[in-house]
Amino acid sequence: MHSVIVIGGGSAGLMIAYELSKHKVQVTVLEAKSRLGGRIHTLKDTLFSQPIETGAEFIHGDLPVTLGLLKEAGIKYHVINDKMFRLEKGKLKKQQGFTEDWNVLMKQMASIKEDMSLGDFLKRYFHEDKYAELRESAKNFAGGFDLADVDTASVEALCREWSEGMGDQYRIDGGYKKLVDYLEAQCKNNGCNFSTGCCAKKISWKKHELNILTMCSRIYKGDRVILTVPVSVLQADTDSENYIEFEPSIPEHIHAAKEIGFGGVIKIILEFNERFWKEKKSDAGFIFTNEQVPTWWTQLPANNSILTGWLGGDKANSLKDNTGQEILQIALQSLSNAFGIPVEDLKSQLKASKIANWCKEADINGGYSFNTVKSAEAKKILREPVDDTIFFTGEALFEGTPGGTVEAALSSAKKTAQKVLKTLK
Protein backbone atom coordinates (compact mmCIF):
# COMPACT_ATOMS: atom_id res chain seq x y z
CA MET A 1 0.00 0.00 0.00
CA HIS A 2 1.23 3.50 -0.80
CA SER A 3 2.10 5.69 2.16
CA VAL A 4 1.51 9.43 1.82
CA ILE A 5 2.60 12.02 4.38
CA VAL A 6 0.59 15.25 4.58
CA ILE A 7 2.36 18.12 6.32
CA GLY A 8 -0.18 20.52 7.78
CA GLY A 9 -3.55 19.73 9.35
CA GLY A 10 -5.46 22.81 8.22
CA SER A 11 -8.39 22.73 5.82
CA ALA A 12 -6.18 21.86 2.82
CA GLY A 13 -4.39 19.08 4.70
CA LEU A 14 -7.64 17.59 5.96
CA MET A 15 -9.22 17.80 2.51
CA ILE A 16 -6.38 16.07 0.73
CA ALA A 17 -6.22 13.39 3.41
CA TYR A 18 -9.97 12.85 2.97
CA GLU A 19 -9.72 12.62 -0.82
CA LEU A 20 -6.77 10.22 -0.80
CA SER A 21 -8.06 8.00 1.99
CA LYS A 22 -11.32 7.48 0.07
CA HIS A 23 -9.12 5.68 -2.48
CA LYS A 24 -7.59 3.38 0.17
CA VAL A 25 -4.31 5.32 0.32
CA GLN A 26 -2.54 5.15 3.68
CA VAL A 27 -2.26 8.77 4.88
CA THR A 28 -0.44 10.25 7.87
CA VAL A 29 -1.08 13.91 8.72
CA LEU A 30 1.62 15.80 10.64
CA GLU A 31 0.43 19.00 12.30
CA ALA A 32 2.76 21.32 14.22
CA LYS A 33 0.01 22.64 16.49
CA SER A 34 -1.78 20.71 19.21
CA ARG A 35 -5.03 21.13 17.28
CA LEU A 36 -6.24 20.64 13.72
CA GLY A 37 -7.74 23.38 11.56
CA GLY A 38 -4.82 25.74 10.96
CA ARG A 39 -6.23 29.17 10.22
CA ILE A 40 -9.66 27.89 11.19
CA HIS A 41 -9.94 28.22 14.95
CA THR A 42 -13.39 28.27 16.52
CA LEU A 43 -12.92 29.03 20.20
CA LYS A 44 -15.33 28.02 22.94
CA ASP A 45 -14.70 30.41 25.79
CA THR A 46 -17.19 30.46 28.65
CA LEU A 47 -16.84 34.26 28.93
CA PHE A 48 -18.47 34.61 25.51
CA SER A 49 -22.14 33.83 24.93
CA GLN A 50 -21.36 31.70 21.84
CA PRO A 51 -18.35 30.10 20.08
CA ILE A 52 -16.19 32.76 18.42
CA GLU A 53 -14.18 32.59 15.21
CA THR A 54 -10.64 33.76 15.89
CA GLY A 55 -9.67 32.75 12.33
CA ALA A 56 -11.74 32.08 9.20
CA GLU A 57 -15.33 33.19 9.73
CA PHE A 58 -17.24 33.72 6.48
CA ILE A 59 -18.22 31.74 3.40
CA HIS A 60 -17.86 34.35 0.66
CA GLY A 61 -20.67 33.41 -1.72
CA ASP A 62 -22.15 30.20 -3.12
CA LEU A 63 -18.86 28.32 -3.12
CA PRO A 64 -19.23 24.78 -4.48
CA VAL A 65 -16.64 22.84 -2.49
CA THR A 66 -17.34 24.37 0.92
CA LEU A 67 -21.13 24.24 0.60
CA GLY A 68 -20.94 20.77 -0.91
CA LEU A 69 -19.05 19.49 2.13
CA LEU A 70 -21.47 21.18 4.52
CA LYS A 71 -24.39 19.51 2.75
CA GLU A 72 -22.61 16.15 2.80
CA ALA A 73 -21.95 16.53 6.53
CA GLY A 74 -25.43 17.85 7.35
CA ILE A 75 -23.93 21.01 8.85
CA LYS A 76 -26.24 24.02 8.85
CA TYR A 77 -25.20 27.51 7.82
CA HIS A 78 -27.00 30.83 7.50
CA VAL A 79 -26.92 34.03 5.48
CA ILE A 80 -25.39 36.92 7.40
CA ASN A 81 -26.53 40.51 7.48
CA ASP A 82 -23.87 42.21 5.36
CA LYS A 83 -25.39 45.69 5.22
CA MET A 84 -22.48 48.10 5.24
CA PHE A 85 -22.36 51.45 6.99
CA ARG A 86 -19.73 54.13 7.37
CA LEU A 87 -19.48 55.89 10.71
CA GLU A 88 -18.75 59.59 10.24
CA LYS A 89 -18.97 62.23 12.96
CA GLY A 90 -20.91 59.87 15.17
CA LYS A 91 -23.51 59.01 12.52
CA LEU A 92 -23.89 55.75 10.65
CA LYS A 93 -24.50 56.23 6.95
CA LYS A 94 -25.26 53.53 4.42
CA GLN A 95 -22.09 52.64 2.52
CA GLN A 96 -22.99 53.38 -1.09
CA GLY A 97 -19.75 52.03 -2.52
CA PHE A 98 -16.38 53.67 -2.71
CA THR A 99 -15.40 57.13 -3.85
CA GLU A 100 -17.01 58.73 -6.89
CA ASP A 101 -13.95 57.90 -9.00
CA TRP A 102 -13.99 54.16 -8.21
CA ASN A 103 -15.48 53.23 -11.59
CA VAL A 104 -12.75 55.28 -13.30
CA LEU A 105 -10.16 53.35 -11.29
CA MET A 106 -11.65 49.96 -12.21
CA LYS A 107 -11.86 50.86 -15.90
CA GLN A 108 -8.20 51.89 -15.91
CA MET A 109 -7.17 48.74 -14.02
CA ALA A 110 -8.94 46.60 -16.63
CA SER A 111 -7.26 48.40 -19.54
CA ILE A 112 -3.58 48.04 -18.65
CA LYS A 113 -1.56 46.02 -21.18
CA GLU A 114 1.09 44.79 -18.77
CA ASP A 115 0.67 43.89 -15.12
CA MET A 116 2.21 46.11 -12.46
CA SER A 117 2.00 46.68 -8.73
CA LEU A 118 -0.89 48.67 -7.32
CA GLY A 119 1.55 51.26 -6.00
CA ASP A 120 3.10 51.83 -9.43
CA PHE A 121 -0.34 51.88 -11.04
CA LEU A 122 -1.63 54.60 -8.71
CA LYS A 123 1.52 56.68 -9.22
CA ARG A 124 1.24 56.40 -13.00
CA TYR A 125 -2.49 56.96 -13.54
CA PHE A 126 -3.86 58.60 -10.39
CA HIS A 127 -1.06 60.80 -9.06
CA GLU A 128 -3.00 64.07 -9.20
CA ASP A 129 -4.21 65.77 -6.03
CA LYS A 130 -7.84 65.33 -7.04
CA TYR A 131 -7.38 61.54 -6.70
CA ALA A 132 -5.97 61.64 -3.16
CA GLU A 133 -9.13 60.14 -1.64
CA LEU A 134 -9.33 57.51 -4.38
CA ARG A 135 -5.71 56.46 -3.83
CA GLU A 136 -6.34 56.10 -0.12
CA SER A 137 -9.51 54.06 -0.71
CA ALA A 138 -7.72 51.69 -3.09
CA LYS A 139 -4.80 51.20 -0.73
CA ASN A 140 -7.06 50.66 2.28
CA PHE A 141 -9.25 48.15 0.45
CA ALA A 142 -6.26 46.23 -0.91
CA GLY A 143 -4.62 46.14 2.49
CA GLY A 144 -7.71 45.59 4.61
CA PHE A 145 -9.56 43.01 2.49
CA ASP A 146 -6.79 41.38 0.44
CA LEU A 147 -3.98 41.91 3.01
CA ALA A 148 -1.98 43.15 0.03
CA ASP A 149 1.26 45.10 0.03
CA VAL A 150 0.60 47.90 -2.48
CA ASP A 151 4.23 47.82 -3.62
CA THR A 152 4.00 44.21 -4.83
CA ALA A 153 0.27 43.41 -5.27
CA SER A 154 -0.83 42.58 -8.83
CA VAL A 155 -3.24 45.07 -10.42
CA GLU A 156 -4.56 42.40 -12.79
CA ALA A 157 -5.37 40.06 -9.89
CA LEU A 158 -6.99 42.80 -7.81
CA CYS A 159 -9.05 43.93 -10.79
CA ARG A 160 -10.30 40.38 -11.38
CA GLU A 161 -11.32 39.97 -7.78
CA TRP A 162 -12.82 43.43 -7.26
CA SER A 163 -14.89 43.07 -10.44
CA GLU A 164 -16.67 39.95 -9.24
CA GLY A 165 -19.65 40.20 -6.94
CA MET A 166 -19.65 37.63 -4.16
CA GLY A 167 -23.38 37.28 -3.65
CA ASP A 168 -24.65 36.16 -0.26
CA GLN A 169 -22.23 35.72 2.63
CA TYR A 170 -22.68 32.90 5.14
CA ARG A 171 -21.60 31.72 8.56
CA ILE A 172 -21.62 28.12 9.76
CA ASP A 173 -23.94 27.47 12.70
CA GLY A 174 -21.63 26.77 15.63
CA GLY A 175 -18.50 27.74 13.71
CA TYR A 176 -16.08 26.44 11.09
CA LYS A 177 -14.75 23.85 13.55
CA LYS A 178 -17.75 21.70 12.68
CA LEU A 179 -16.31 21.30 9.19
CA VAL A 180 -12.85 20.53 10.61
CA ASP A 181 -14.36 17.92 12.95
CA TYR A 182 -16.29 16.32 10.08
CA LEU A 183 -13.22 16.00 7.86
CA GLU A 184 -11.15 14.65 10.75
CA ALA A 185 -13.79 12.02 11.57
CA GLN A 186 -14.10 10.93 7.93
CA CYS A 187 -10.34 10.68 7.60
CA LYS A 188 -10.05 8.55 10.73
CA ASN A 189 -12.87 6.32 9.51
CA ASN A 190 -10.86 5.83 6.32
CA GLY A 191 -7.76 4.81 8.28
CA CYS A 192 -5.78 8.07 8.36
CA ASN A 193 -3.30 8.65 11.15
CA PHE A 194 -2.89 12.04 12.80
CA SER A 195 0.11 13.31 14.74
CA THR A 196 -0.40 16.74 16.33
CA GLY A 197 2.27 18.79 18.07
CA CYS A 198 4.55 17.33 15.42
CA CYS A 199 6.54 19.91 13.45
CA ALA A 200 8.35 18.68 10.31
CA LYS A 201 11.91 20.00 10.20
CA LYS A 202 13.77 18.03 7.51
CA ILE A 203 12.60 16.14 4.43
CA SER A 204 15.22 13.76 3.04
CA TRP A 205 14.09 12.32 -0.25
CA LYS A 206 14.66 10.61 -3.51
CA LYS A 207 12.02 9.59 -6.01
CA HIS A 208 9.13 7.86 -4.21
CA GLU A 209 11.10 7.50 -1.00
CA LEU A 210 10.98 9.96 1.90
CA ASN A 211 12.22 10.27 5.46
CA ILE A 212 10.67 13.15 7.38
CA LEU A 213 12.36 14.21 10.60
CA THR A 214 10.24 16.12 13.10
CA MET A 215 11.18 18.57 15.84
CA CYS A 216 10.49 15.85 18.40
CA SER A 217 13.08 13.59 16.69
CA ARG A 218 10.57 11.18 15.18
CA ILE A 219 11.01 9.93 11.63
CA TYR A 220 8.08 9.28 9.28
CA LYS A 221 8.53 7.31 6.07
CA GLY A 222 6.43 7.54 2.91
CA ASP A 223 6.58 7.49 -0.86
CA ARG A 224 4.84 10.86 -1.40
CA VAL A 225 4.69 14.03 0.69
CA ILE A 226 2.19 16.87 0.31
CA LEU A 227 2.97 20.20 1.94
CA THR A 228 -0.21 22.09 2.80
CA VAL A 229 1.49 24.55 5.16
CA PRO A 230 0.87 28.30 4.75
CA VAL A 231 3.13 29.74 2.07
CA SER A 232 4.75 31.82 4.83
CA VAL A 233 6.38 28.62 6.14
CA LEU A 234 7.96 27.94 2.74
CA GLN A 235 9.20 31.53 2.73
CA ALA A 236 10.94 31.17 6.11
CA ASP A 237 14.66 31.87 6.39
CA THR A 238 17.03 29.06 7.36
CA ASP A 239 17.39 30.41 10.91
CA SER A 240 13.62 30.58 11.46
CA GLU A 241 11.85 28.08 13.72
CA ASN A 242 9.38 27.56 10.85
CA TYR A 243 12.08 26.55 8.35
CA ILE A 244 11.70 23.14 6.69
CA GLU A 245 14.90 21.76 5.18
CA PHE A 246 14.86 19.67 2.00
CA GLU A 247 17.72 17.25 1.26
CA PRO A 248 18.43 17.45 -1.61
CA SER A 249 17.23 21.04 -1.89
CA ILE A 250 14.42 22.16 -4.20
CA PRO A 251 15.47 25.75 -4.95
CA GLU A 252 13.07 26.45 -7.84
CA HIS A 253 9.99 25.66 -5.76
CA ILE A 254 11.20 27.51 -2.66
CA HIS A 255 12.06 30.58 -4.75
CA ALA A 256 8.58 30.41 -6.32
CA ALA A 257 6.98 30.34 -2.86
CA LYS A 258 8.76 33.59 -2.04
CA GLU A 259 7.15 35.30 -5.06
CA ILE A 260 3.66 34.92 -3.56
CA GLY A 261 2.39 37.58 -1.18
CA PHE A 262 1.32 36.81 2.38
CA GLY A 263 -0.36 39.42 4.58
CA GLY A 264 -0.91 39.98 8.26
CA VAL A 265 -4.19 39.89 10.22
CA ILE A 266 -5.26 40.79 13.73
CA LYS A 267 -8.83 40.10 14.85
CA ILE A 268 -10.29 41.72 17.96
CA ILE A 269 -13.42 40.01 19.27
CA LEU A 270 -15.31 41.89 21.95
CA GLU A 271 -18.57 41.12 23.74
CA PHE A 272 -20.35 43.88 25.62
CA ASN A 273 -23.23 43.82 28.06
CA GLU A 274 -25.39 45.57 25.48
CA ARG A 275 -25.32 46.56 21.81
CA PHE A 276 -24.41 50.22 22.15
CA TRP A 277 -24.20 50.50 18.35
CA LYS A 278 -27.89 49.58 18.07
CA GLU A 279 -28.78 53.15 19.07
CA LYS A 280 -27.16 54.30 15.80
CA LYS A 281 -28.38 51.49 13.52
CA SER A 282 -30.05 48.27 14.56
CA ASP A 283 -29.35 46.51 11.25
CA ALA A 284 -25.65 47.28 10.81
CA GLY A 285 -23.68 44.27 9.61
CA PHE A 286 -20.35 45.95 8.82
CA ILE A 287 -19.17 49.31 10.14
CA PHE A 288 -16.27 51.21 8.57
CA THR A 289 -14.49 54.04 10.39
CA ASN A 290 -11.43 56.22 9.96
CA GLU A 291 -9.92 55.03 13.23
CA GLN A 292 -6.79 52.98 13.92
CA VAL A 293 -8.96 49.86 13.97
CA PRO A 294 -11.09 50.80 10.96
CA THR A 295 -13.34 47.81 10.29
CA TRP A 296 -15.93 46.22 12.59
CA TRP A 297 -18.77 43.76 12.14
CA THR A 298 -21.64 42.41 14.18
CA GLN A 299 -23.01 38.87 14.36
CA LEU A 300 -26.38 39.69 12.81
CA PRO A 301 -28.77 38.03 12.36
CA ALA A 302 -27.64 36.46 15.67
CA ASN A 303 -28.99 38.50 18.56
CA ASN A 304 -25.91 39.14 20.68
CA SER A 305 -23.54 41.92 21.68
CA ILE A 306 -20.38 40.66 19.96
CA LEU A 307 -18.39 43.10 17.85
CA THR A 308 -15.36 42.01 15.81
CA GLY A 309 -12.57 44.38 14.81
CA TRP A 310 -10.29 43.69 11.85
CA LEU A 311 -6.78 44.88 11.05
CA GLY A 312 -5.28 43.69 7.77
CA GLY A 313 -2.05 44.21 5.85
CA ASP A 314 0.13 47.13 6.94
CA LYS A 315 -2.29 48.10 9.73
CA ALA A 316 -1.86 44.63 11.26
CA ASN A 317 1.89 44.59 10.74
CA SER A 318 2.24 47.95 12.49
CA LEU A 319 0.75 46.48 15.68
CA LYS A 320 1.96 42.89 15.48
CA ASP A 321 4.57 43.32 18.23
CA ASN A 322 2.16 45.02 20.63
CA THR A 323 0.79 43.05 23.56
CA GLY A 324 -2.77 41.82 23.52
CA GLN A 325 -3.64 44.35 26.23
CA GLU A 326 -2.18 47.19 24.16
CA ILE A 327 -4.14 46.11 21.07
CA LEU A 328 -7.31 45.88 23.16
CA GLN A 329 -6.77 49.43 24.41
CA ILE A 330 -6.26 50.69 20.84
CA ALA A 331 -9.44 48.89 19.74
CA LEU A 332 -11.52 50.38 22.57
CA GLN A 333 -10.12 53.83 21.85
CA SER A 334 -11.04 53.41 18.18
CA LEU A 335 -14.62 52.56 19.15
CA SER A 336 -14.68 55.43 21.62
CA ASN A 337 -13.57 57.92 18.98
CA ALA A 338 -15.95 56.56 16.34
CA PHE A 339 -19.08 56.37 18.49
CA GLY A 340 -18.39 59.28 20.80
CA ILE A 341 -18.55 57.09 23.91
CA PRO A 342 -15.98 57.56 26.71
CA VAL A 343 -13.49 54.71 26.67
CA GLU A 344 -14.05 54.08 30.39
CA ASP A 345 -17.75 53.51 29.68
CA LEU A 346 -16.84 50.93 27.02
CA LYS A 347 -14.49 49.18 29.44
CA SER A 348 -17.20 49.01 32.08
CA GLN A 349 -19.54 47.42 29.51
CA LEU A 350 -16.94 44.94 28.22
CA LYS A 351 -17.91 41.38 29.11
CA ALA A 352 -15.26 39.38 27.21
CA SER A 353 -12.39 39.97 24.79
CA LYS A 354 -10.07 37.95 22.59
CA ILE A 355 -7.14 39.27 20.54
CA ALA A 356 -6.18 36.92 17.69
CA ASN A 357 -2.81 38.19 16.48
CA TRP A 358 -2.16 35.90 13.52
CA CYS A 359 1.02 37.80 12.66
CA LYS A 360 2.62 36.21 15.74
CA GLU A 361 0.96 32.81 15.45
CA ALA A 362 3.68 30.14 15.33
CA ASP A 363 3.85 28.10 12.10
CA ILE A 364 1.52 30.59 10.36
CA ASN A 365 2.76 34.16 10.91
CA GLY A 366 -0.03 35.96 9.09
CA GLY A 367 -3.46 35.69 7.58
CA TYR A 368 -3.60 34.59 3.96
CA SER A 369 -1.95 35.04 0.59
CA PHE A 370 -2.33 37.72 -2.05
CA ASN A 371 -1.19 37.80 -5.65
CA THR A 372 1.94 39.72 -6.56
CA VAL A 373 2.97 40.57 -10.11
CA LYS A 374 5.09 37.39 -10.06
CA SER A 375 2.53 35.08 -8.42
CA ALA A 376 0.99 33.62 -11.59
CA GLU A 377 4.29 32.15 -12.75
CA ALA A 378 5.23 31.12 -9.21
CA LYS A 379 1.97 29.19 -8.78
CA LYS A 380 2.57 27.28 -12.02
CA ILE A 381 5.89 26.08 -10.63
CA LEU A 382 4.47 25.13 -7.22
CA ARG A 383 1.55 23.26 -8.72
CA GLU A 384 4.00 20.93 -10.47
CA PRO A 385 5.33 18.19 -8.16
CA VAL A 386 9.03 17.60 -7.61
CA ASP A 387 9.82 14.27 -9.30
CA ASP A 388 6.24 13.07 -8.63
CA THR A 389 7.27 12.85 -4.97
CA ILE A 390 6.94 16.28 -3.32
CA PHE A 391 3.63 18.10 -3.83
CA PHE A 392 2.37 21.50 -2.70
CA THR A 393 -1.19 22.69 -2.19
CA GLY A 394 -3.26 25.19 -0.20
CA GLU A 395 -5.06 28.50 -0.50
CA ALA A 396 -1.97 30.27 -1.85
CA LEU A 397 -1.96 28.03 -4.95
CA PHE A 398 -5.63 28.50 -5.80
CA GLU A 399 -6.20 29.78 -9.33
CA GLY A 400 -9.62 31.44 -9.07
CA THR A 401 -11.51 33.87 -6.86
CA PRO A 402 -12.04 34.53 -4.07
CA GLY A 403 -8.47 33.89 -2.97
CA GLY A 404 -7.25 33.60 0.59
CA THR A 405 -10.31 31.61 1.66
CA VAL A 406 -11.21 28.20 3.05
CA GLU A 407 -12.79 27.49 -0.34
CA ALA A 408 -9.45 28.26 -2.01
CA ALA A 409 -7.70 25.78 0.29
CA LEU A 410 -10.30 23.03 -0.18
CA SER A 411 -10.46 23.47 -3.95
CA SER A 412 -6.68 23.49 -4.36
CA ALA A 413 -6.42 20.34 -2.22
CA LYS A 414 -9.03 18.47 -4.29
CA LYS A 415 -7.11 19.19 -7.49
CA THR A 416 -3.80 18.18 -5.95
CA ALA A 417 -5.31 14.92 -4.69
CA GLN A 418 -6.12 13.97 -8.28
CA LYS A 419 -2.51 14.64 -9.31
CA VAL A 420 -1.20 12.50 -6.49
CA LEU A 421 -3.57 9.64 -7.28
CA LYS A 422 -2.38 9.60 -10.91
CA THR A 423 1.20 9.03 -9.73
CA LEU A 424 0.07 6.13 -7.52
CA LYS A 425 -1.52 4.09 -10.31
Summary of the structure (lengths in Angstrom):
residues: 425
radius of gyration: 21.9
end to end distance: 11.2
largest distance: 66.6
contacts: 1440
relative contact order: 0.19
helix: 36%
strand: 25%
